[in-house]
Amino acid sequence: MNTTPFHPGELVMVDIAGTSLDRSQADFLRDNHIRAVCLFRGNLGSEAEVRRLTADLREVMGEHALIGLDQEGGSVVRATFLPQPPAAMALGAAGDEALAEAVGAAVSRGVRSLGINWNFAPVLDVNNNPANPVIAERSFSENPRDVARLAGAWMRGALREGVACCVKHFPGHGDTHVDSHRDLPVVDKPLAELKALEFLPFEALKDEAPAMMTAHIVYPQLDPDHPATLSRRILGELLRGEWGYDGVVITDSLVMKAIHDRYGHDRAAVLTLQAGADMAMALGSQADQAAALRAIGEAQASGALPLPLLMKARARLDALAQRFPSQASDYGATRRQSDDQLMRRAWAAGLTALRAPQPPRRDTPLRVFTQGSVPCDGVSEAGPTGEDVATLFAGFADVELVQVGDLRALDWSRIPQDGRQTLLASNHRERYGGRCADWQPALHLVLWNPFQALDIAAPSVVTWGYAEGALAALRIWLEGGGEAPGHPPVQLTRER
């Protein structure tokens, strides 16, 4: 057991600025004994730069360094230069455990090659709410047993390749109407229903999952006063006590509005450790990070955070870092090419047809409506551009591509009736709501949020995402050269 003096920074994960570690940031990490950093898209330059960055972080943070990121697949992929994994729901549409396991292993090979040893995936949320603004295709299915089956396979592959997984968002973010980045969701269900749905994948995989991330959500039947991240009843009594979970528990970011606007991230850092978490994700400026460190230190000094509790949390984190050391590995060209082909096969296996769509004839005049650009929203990477959509039709003779600023504002009544076949390529994430009752495209290409297929009752093809592999599979289908063999793991064809 680690018998060195305890420092609050050992239980805090922070973020950094830029693609390299400057003297000021290095000093802050070292002086505060911080052992964990979360990387985001803005930290990832070239692969060589990322390897240099993780090497510098290891040098500063020591042998028990934990370097994490979100490399789920689909729209939540920070290292976009690695082979691009399918979204969880694409794997759900394929329904193949062996494929899910192979994809999980390939994801880990890629991130491990960069020196990253902690991936905040897979998602165990059961997305049974089509209005969910933040999970959707990040979930494997609306069926909790299928989530456990496919996510479990994905995780086994990932762990085998030497990267720690972190299942999320406990006890379940699938049935919310609110994004916890923006406000505090509430899931008010009877306990029996929570056990049968939200809890099931987490309980099924708790003995395999080395780490678990909390949800900033209030579950009144469990704790009417605190979100799960800060709830002793949920983390301490349920997860640690009833379930006997002894892996690492880390919070989602404490600067998300669901927590920050109500508690302050510094106070929340203390409350979550009291509740049963091991690590507070205290992102933000160095001043914000320092405030969280100071709050933990003061709580330790006052006895509000007993030292034995803190030492036990540190021991869990030490064990995680020892089992999954941060060390860049070789990712040879042959292995990399094989993994890229695997990802493309997996995307193609999930391609799904709804309402019997037919590929247009390649000599038919087409008019394709899409959104010109879809910027990153802080959770998902930037969506496909209008030019990306244009590549889908490179093999067609006569295509008029209409790029608009916001697809949801499209006025269908003003579309010319000139004999062109009208297609809609939905390349944004937001649902259409009631704006599209009279829309009648000959074909709807659903390139991101699958629940847009509920908004427009047209023949549709669902890709579950917009990575190169997804678009390549769709282009082959459009040209009449491929199938759409997937089966939707969520209900997409009921009446509006």
Secondary structure, DSSP 4 states (H G I P E B T S, - for coil): ---SPP-GGGGEEE---SSS--HHHHHHHHHTT--EEE--GGG--SHHHHHHHHHHHHHHH-TT-EEEE-EEETTEES-TTS--PPPHHHHHHHT-HHHHHHHHHHHHHHHHHTT--EE---B------TT-SS-GGGSS-SSHHHHHHHHHHHHHHHHHTT-EE-EEEET--SS-SS-TTTS--B----HHHHHHTTHHHHHHHTTT-SEEEE---BBTTTBSSS-GGG-IIIIIIIIIIIS---SEEEPSPTTSHHHHHHH-HHHHHHHHHHHT-SBEE--S-HHHHHHHHHHHHHHHHHTSS-HHHHHHHHHHHHHHHHHS--------HHHHHHHHHHHHHHHHHH-EEES---PPPTTS-EEEEEES-----SSSPP---HHHHHHTTTT-S-EEEEEES-GGG--GGGS--SSPEEEEEE-SSS--GGGGTT---SEEEE-S-GGGGGTS-S-EEE-SS-SHHHHHHHHHHHTTS---B---SS---S--
